[in-house]
């Protein structure tokens, strides 16, 4: 079982952040003509005038710079502490009750939305000290972020979730963690094309491709997924948990169909947030790439 699961997972894993496809997508348009093309594409996708799209992209760039500041620049502890105090997780008591009633390991599936760096850490504070916590990320945390984390969470969360680097973490290791009780594994559901195999979903009224890795891992390990979303509004950062998604198959449903159905649910959550708070999504500027249906 482990051998087959590892083979399935490895086929989904992206090979490197330095892949040519990712560089082409992430670097984005440079010339005026390419920028005009991006504005036209986003205008058609979002059904907004080009002028509004241009303003949205400027706002997005400024917002992301603020988010990244708390990861890439060591800040005075008072500033970091104030930032952490701006977060609200109104469902904290409900989440603690869920963990008490359902001790299974689970994937907490987040999006690169709002302050996606600190939001999941806020949620982890509500977990008991006996629960094992792991974050699956693409890049190792910087020394600046670790210092900021200690300044912001040190009093409420004495242990930092263990970071797993995707390129050096095997499928067998992830499955072993999730098959043991009392484990929380954080991963992300919205990486752009170029990060492994995708599945087709409906997104913004069109056929789009989204990464199927989180749903595949859920089905292979038989661990539920808990989608969360981070949104900033009026100076407050809200962490929102959505209903837990179960990995069991419906009658007559194949594993591929189950993965597609779970991924669709995740894409729908992102769509709702994108239409309301589009400037807070990290990958807004590469949105057209999601519609290059394979």
C-alpha positions as CSV (number, residue, x, y, z in Angstrom):
1,X,0.0,0.0,0.0
2,X,2.8,2.4,0.9
3,X,4.6,1.7,-2.4
4,X,1.5,2.3,-4.5
5,X,0.6,5.5,-2.5
6,X,4.1,6.8,-2.9
7,X,4.1,6.2,-6.6
8,X,0.7,8.0,-6.9
9,X,1.9,11.0,-4.8
10,X,5.3,11.3,-6.5
11,X,3.5,11.6,-9.8
12,X,1.8,14.7,-8.4
13,X,4.8,16.3,-6.8
14,X,6.3,19.3,-8.5
15,X,10.0,18.9,-9.2
16,X,11.5,22.3,-8.5
17,X,10.5,25.9,-7.9
18,X,13.2,26.7,-10.5
19,X,11.3,24.9,-13.3
20,X,11.1,27.0,-16.6
21,X,7.3,26.8,-16.5
22,X,7.1,28.3,-13.0
23,X,9.6,31.0,-13.8
24,X,7.5,32.0,-16.9
25,X,4.3,32.1,-14.9
26,X,5.6,33.8,-11.8
27,X,7.8,36.5,-13.4
28,X,4.8,37.7,-15.2
29,X,4.5,40.1,-18.2
30,X,7.3,42.7,-18.6
31,X,6.5,44.7,-21.7
32,X,3.7,47.2,-22.0
33,X,2.1,44.9,-24.6
34,X,2.2,41.9,-22.3
35,X,0.7,44.0,-19.5
36,X,-2.1,45.1,-21.7
37,X,-2.7,41.5,-22.6
38,X,-2.9,40.6,-18.9
39,X,-5.4,43.4,-18.3
40,X,-7.5,42.2,-21.1
41,X,-7.5,38.6,-19.9
42,X,-8.4,39.5,-16.3
43,X,-11.1,41.9,-17.6
44,X,-12.7,39.1,-19.4
45,X,-12.3,36.6,-16.6
46,X,-13.5,38.9,-13.8
47,X,-16.1,40.8,-15.9
48,X,-14.5,44.1,-14.9
49,X,-13.4,47.1,-16.9
50,X,-9.7,47.2,-17.7
51,X,-9.3,50.3,-15.6
52,X,-10.7,48.5,-12.6
53,X,-8.4,45.5,-13.3
54,X,-5.3,47.8,-13.4
55,X,-6.2,49.3,-10.1
56,X,-6.9,45.9,-8.6
57,X,-3.4,44.7,-9.6
58,X,-1.8,47.7,-8.1
59,X,-3.7,47.2,-4.8
60,X,-2.7,43.5,-4.9
61,X,1.0,44.3,-5.3
62,X,0.9,46.7,-2.3
63,X,-1.0,44.3,-0.2
64,X,1.3,41.4,-0.9
65,X,4.3,43.6,0.0
66,X,2.8,44.1,3.4
67,X,2.2,40.4,3.9
68,X,5.7,39.4,2.8
69,X,7.2,42.0,5.2
70,X,6.3,39.9,8.2
71,X,8.1,36.9,6.6
72,X,11.2,38.4,5.0
73,X,12.1,41.3,7.4
74,X,12.8,41.0,11.1
75,X,10.6,43.6,12.8
76,X,10.4,45.0,16.3
77,X,8.6,42.6,18.6
78,X,5.9,45.2,19.4
79,X,5.0,45.5,15.7
80,X,4.8,41.7,15.3
81,X,2.8,41.3,18.5
82,X,0.3,44.0,17.4
83,X,0.0,42.2,14.0
84,X,-0.8,38.9,15.7
85,X,-3.3,40.6,17.9
86,X,-5.2,41.7,14.8
87,X,-6.2,38.1,14.0
88,X,-9.5,36.6,14.9
89,X,-10.6,33.0,14.8
90,X,-14.2,33.1,15.9
91,X,-14.7,29.4,15.5
92,X,-11.9,28.5,17.9
93,X,-14.2,26.8,20.4
94,X,-15.9,24.8,17.7
95,X,-12.5,23.7,16.3
96,X,-11.4,22.6,19.8
97,X,-14.6,20.6,20.1
98,X,-14.1,19.0,16.7
99,X,-10.6,17.9,17.8
100,X,-12.0,16.4,21.0
101,X,-14.7,14.5,19.2
102,X,-12.7,13.4,16.2
103,X,-9.1,12.5,17.0
104,X,-8.3,11.5,13.5
105,X,-5.4,13.1,11.8
106,X,-6.4,15.7,9.2
107,X,-5.1,18.0,6.5
108,X,-5.7,21.7,7.2
109,X,-5.9,23.0,3.6
110,X,-5.3,26.7,3.2
111,X,-5.0,29.2,0.3
112,X,-2.5,31.9,-0.5
113,X,-5.1,34.4,0.5
114,X,-5.0,37.2,3.0
115,X,-2.2,36.8,5.5
116,X,-1.7,33.1,4.6
117,X,1.6,33.1,6.5
118,X,0.3,34.0,10.0
119,X,-3.3,32.8,9.7
120,X,-2.6,29.0,9.9
121,X,-0.3,29.7,12.9
122,X,-3.3,31.4,14.7
123,X,-5.4,28.3,14.1
124,X,-2.7,26.0,15.5
125,X,-2.8,27.9,18.8
126,X,-6.2,26.3,19.4
127,X,-4.9,22.8,19.2
128,X,-3.9,20.8,22.3
129,X,-0.3,20.4,23.3
130,X,-0.5,16.7,22.6
131,X,-1.3,17.2,18.9
132,X,1.5,16.9,16.4
133,X,1.6,19.8,14.0
134,X,3.4,19.9,10.6
135,X,3.4,22.6,7.8
136,X,4.2,21.4,4.3
137,X,5.8,24.3,2.4
138,X,8.0,24.9,-0.7
139,X,10.7,27.0,0.9
140,X,12.4,26.8,4.3
141,X,11.4,29.6,6.7
142,X,13.8,32.5,6.9
143,X,15.6,33.4,10.1
144,X,13.7,36.7,10.0
145,X,10.3,34.9,10.0
146,X,11.4,32.6,12.8
147,X,12.3,35.6,14.9
148,X,9.0,37.3,14.1
149,X,7.1,34.1,15.0
150,X,8.7,33.8,18.4
151,X,7.9,37.5,19.1
152,X,4.3,37.1,18.0
153,X,3.4,33.6,19.2
154,X,5.9,32.7,21.8
155,X,3.6,33.4,24.8
156,X,0.6,31.5,23.4
157,X,2.2,28.8,21.3
158,X,5.5,27.6,22.9
159,X,6.2,25.0,20.2
160,X,6.3,25.9,16.5
161,X,4.8,23.5,14.0
162,X,7.4,21.4,12.4
163,X,8.1,22.5,8.8
164,X,8.4,19.9,6.1
165,X,10.0,21.0,2.8
166,X,8.1,19.5,-0.1
167,X,11.1,18.7,-2.3
168,X,12.7,16.6,0.5
169,X,9.6,15.0,2.0
170,X,8.5,11.6,0.6
171,X,4.9,10.5,0.1
172,X,5.6,7.6,2.4
173,X,6.5,10.0,5.2
174,X,3.4,12.1,4.7
175,X,1.1,9.1,4.6
176,X,2.8,7.7,7.7
177,X,2.2,10.9,9.6
178,X,-1.5,11.1,8.6
179,X,-2.2,7.5,9.4
180,X,-1.1,8.0,13.0
181,X,-3.7,9.6,15.3
182,X,-3.5,13.2,16.5
183,X,-1.6,14.8,13.6
184,X,-2.4,18.1,11.8
185,X,-0.7,18.6,8.4
186,X,-1.1,22.0,6.7
187,X,-0.9,22.3,3.0
188,X,-2.1,24.7,0.3
189,X,-4.7,24.1,-2.4
190,X,-4.2,26.9,-4.9
191,X,-0.7,26.6,-6.4
192,X,-0.5,27.7,-10.0
193,X,-0.1,25.2,-12.9
194,X,3.4,23.7,-13.0
195,X,3.2,22.3,-9.5
196,X,2.3,18.7,-10.4
197,X,-0.8,17.1,-11.9
198,X,-4.1,19.0,-11.9
199,X,-7.7,18.2,-12.2
200,X,-10.4,20.1,-14.1
201,X,-12.9,22.2,-12.1
202,X,-15.4,24.9,-12.7
203,X,-13.9,28.3,-11.7
204,X,-15.4,31.7,-12.4
205,X,-17.8,30.1,-14.9
206,X,-15.0,28.4,-16.9
207,X,-13.1,25.2,-17.1
208,X,-9.9,25.6,-15.1
209,X,-7.2,23.3,-13.7
210,X,-6.4,23.2,-10.0
211,X,-3.7,21.1,-8.2
212,X,-5.1,17.7,-7.1
213,X,-2.4,17.0,-4.6
214,X,-4.2,17.8,-1.4
215,X,-7.3,15.8,-2.3
216,X,-5.2,12.9,-3.5
217,X,-3.3,12.9,-0.2
218,X,-6.6,13.0,1.7
219,X,-8.0,10.0,-0.3
220,X,-4.8,7.9,-0.1
221,X,-4.5,8.4,3.7
222,X,-8.2,8.4,4.4
223,X,-7.8,11.7,6.3
224,X,-10.4,14.5,6.3
225,X,-9.6,17.9,5.0
226,X,-10.4,21.1,6.9
227,X,-10.4,24.1,4.5
228,X,-9.4,27.4,6.0
229,X,-9.2,30.9,4.5
230,X,-7.5,34.1,5.7
231,X,-9.2,37.4,4.9
232,X,-8.3,40.9,6.0
233,X,-11.2,43.3,6.5
234,X,-11.2,46.7,8.2
235,X,-7.8,46.1,9.8
236,X,-8.7,42.7,11.2
237,X,-7.4,39.4,9.9
238,X,-10.1,36.8,10.0
239,X,-9.3,33.1,9.9
240,X,-12.4,31.2,8.6
241,X,-12.8,27.4,8.8
242,X,-15.2,25.6,6.4
243,X,-17.0,22.3,6.9
244,X,-14.7,19.3,7.0
245,X,-14.4,17.3,3.8
246,X,-14.4,13.5,4.2
247,X,-12.2,11.2,2.0
248,X,-14.6,8.3,1.7
249,X,-15.9,7.3,-1.7
250,X,-19.5,7.5,-2.7
251,X,-21.2,4.4,-4.0
252,X,-19.8,3.8,-7.5
253,X,-17.3,6.6,-7.3
254,X,-13.8,6.1,-8.4
255,X,-10.8,7.6,-6.6
256,X,-10.2,9.9,-9.6
257,X,-13.8,11.2,-9.4
258,X,-13.5,11.7,-5.6
259,X,-10.3,13.7,-6.0
260,X,-12.0,15.9,-8.6
261,X,-15.0,16.4,-6.4
262,X,-12.9,17.4,-3.4
263,X,-10.8,19.7,-5.5
264,X,-14.0,21.4,-6.9
265,X,-15.1,22.2,-3.3
266,X,-11.7,23.8,-2.6
267,X,-11.9,25.8,-5.9
268,X,-15.4,27.1,-5.0
269,X,-14.2,28.4,-1.7
270,X,-11.4,30.3,-3.5
271,X,-13.8,31.6,-6.1
272,X,-16.1,33.2,-3.5
273,X,-13.2,34.9,-1.8
274,X,-11.6,36.1,-5.0
275,X,-14.8,37.8,-6.2
276,X,-15.0,39.7,-2.9
277,X,-11.4,40.3,-1.9
278,X,-9.5,39.8,-5.1
279,X,-6.5,42.0,-4.2
280,X,-5.7,39.6,-1.3
281,X,-4.8,36.6,-3.4
282,X,-1.1,36.0,-4.0
283,X,-1.7,34.5,-7.5
284,X,-4.0,37.1,-8.9
285,X,-1.5,38.2,-11.5
286,X,-1.2,34.7,-12.9
287,X,-4.9,33.9,-12.8
288,X,-5.2,33.4,-16.6
289,X,-2.8,30.4,-16.4
290,X,-5.4,28.4,-14.4
291,X,-7.6,28.3,-17.5
292,X,-5.0,26.7,-19.7
293,X,-7.0,23.4,-19.5
294,X,-4.9,20.4,-20.0
